[in-house]
């Protein structure tokens, strides 16, 4: 299923590059982008939260080392710390031989909160909502030229009650990427860890009437066989479910009948 931590990228209808989280997967993405855009890379990086698995790849994202590239990094304060300070705190000696202030790219760090919206380019609105996760986490709804993509990683739900913010972010989305970290047993044993099981993910997909559910953010100890079993169970609740995996590509809008 792939071993890197969270990082997705979206290319909008007007060619805006949007990156969701900067886990270890952003290193590979950076190499791909350098090949596709050898002259200049401009993009927006949306950070759901600053737990290590969601920002650990940032210092190894090669485009931030190249002068001429430009990135707007958007997230929220974490435990009272400015987002820029959190990111800069991992780009220092003794961890790396360079500092955040020495990065050659033009980097702008901005903080947003749940309930706000962001306009990216001419055709994309990003709606932001708070998720249930220790220390806080943001979910994102990308609305672009009639297509909707929702990203809800690291989110939990109260027993018997789906989180309203998640439902609203996902409402009628073409694609919902949703946390599926826990087994049903783990969900009961670790209620304060801020994660969901595949069951809640499927229930959200039904309630929000999404086009396709992508299970995401698995327990790193999960085997491929286990996840295939999870997929089978989730499809009994929401048939249009797939497993997220490294290299997965989804094109929107879906062709007629593609999801049937």
Secondary structure in CASP SS format (residue, H / E / C, confidence):
PFRMAT SS
TARGET T0000
AUTHOR 0000-0000-0000
METHOD secondary structure of the structure
MODEL  1
X C 1.00
X C 1.00
X C 1.00
X C 1.00
X C 1.00
X C 1.00
X C 1.00
X E 1.00
X E 1.00
X E 1.00
X E 1.00
X C 1.00
X C 1.00
X C 1.00
X C 1.00
X C 1.00
X E 1.00
X E 1.00
X E 1.00
X E 1.00
X C 1.00
X C 1.00
X C 1.00
X C 1.00
X H 1.00
X H 1.00
X H 1.00
X H 1.00
X H 1.00
X H 1.00
X H 1.00
X H 1.00
X H 1.00
X H 1.00
X H 1.00
X H 1.00
X C 1.00
X C 1.00
X C 1.00
X C 1.00
X C 1.00
X E 1.00
X E 1.00
X E 1.00
X E 1.00
X E 1.00
X C 1.00
X C 1.00
X C 1.00
X C 1.00
X C 1.00
X H 1.00
X H 1.00
X H 1.00
X H 1.00
X C 1.00
X C 1.00
X H 1.00
X H 1.00
X H 1.00
X C 1.00
X H 1.00
X H 1.00
X H 1.00
X H 1.00
X C 1.00
X C 1.00
X C 1.00
X C 1.00
X E 1.00
X E 1.00
X E 1.00
X E 1.00
X E 1.00
X E 1.00
X C 1.00
X C 1.00
X E 1.00
X C 1.00
X C 1.00
X E 1.00
X C 1.00
X H 1.00
X H 1.00
X H 1.00
X H 1.00
X H 1.00
X H 1.00
X C 1.00
X C 1.00
X C 1.00
X C 1.00
X C 1.00
X C 1.00
X C 1.00
X C 1.00
X C 1.00
X C 1.00
X C 1.00
X H 1.00
X H 1.00
X H 1.00
X C 1.00
X C 1.00
X C 1.00
X E 1.00
X E 1.00
X E 1.00
X E 1.00
X E 1.00
X E 1.00
X C 1.00
X C 1.00
X C 1.00
X C 1.00
X C 1.00
X E 1.00
X E 1.00
X E 1.00
X E 1.00
X C 1.00
X C 1.00
X C 1.00
X E 1.00
X E 1.00
X E 1.00
X E 1.00
X E 1.00
X E 1.00
X E 1.00
X E 1.00
X C 1.00
X C 1.00
X C 1.00
X C 1.00
X C 1.00
X E 1.00
X E 1.00
X E 1.00
X E 1.00
X E 1.00
X E 1.00
X E 1.00
X E 1.00
X C 1.00
X C 1.00
X E 1.00
X E 1.00
X E 1.00
X E 1.00
X E 1.00
X E 1.00
X C 1.00
X C 1.00
X C 1.00
X C 1.00
X C 1.00
X E 1.00
X C 1.00
X C 1.00
X E 1.00
X C 1.00
X C 1.00
X H 1.00
X H 1.00
X H 1.00
X H 1.00
X H 1.00
X H 1.00
X H 1.00
X C 1.00
X C 1.00
X C 1.00
X C 1.00
X E 1.00
X E 1.00
X E 1.00
X E 1.00
X E 1.00
X C 1.00
X C 1.00
X E 1.00
X C 1.00
X H 1.00
X H 1.00
X H 1.00
X H 1.00
X H 1.00
X H 1.00
X C 1.00
X C 1.00
X C 1.00
X C 1.00
X C 1.00
X C 1.00
X C 1.00
X E 1.00
X H 1.00
X H 1.00
X H 1.00
X H 1.00
X H 1.00
X H 1.00
X H 1.00
X H 1.00
X H 1.00
X H 1.00
X H 1.00
X C 1.00
X C 1.00
X C 1.00
X E 1.00
X E 1.00
X E 1.00
X E 1.00
X E 1.00
X C 1.00
X C 1.00
X C 1.00
X C 1.00
X C 1.00
X C 1.00
X C 1.00
X H 1.00
X H 1.00
X H 1.00
X H 1.00
X H 1.00
X H 1.00
X H 1.00
X H 1.00
X H 1.00
X H 1.00
X H 1.00
X H 1.00
X H 1.00
X H 1.00
X C 1.00
X C 1.00
X C 1.00
X E 1.00
X E 1.00
X E 1.00
X C 1.00
X C 1.00
X C 1.00
X C 1.00
X C 1.00
X C 1.00
X C 1.00
X C 1.00
X C 1.00
X C 1.00
X C 1.00
X C 1.00
X C 1.00
X C 1.00
X C 1.00
X C 1.00
X C 1.00
END
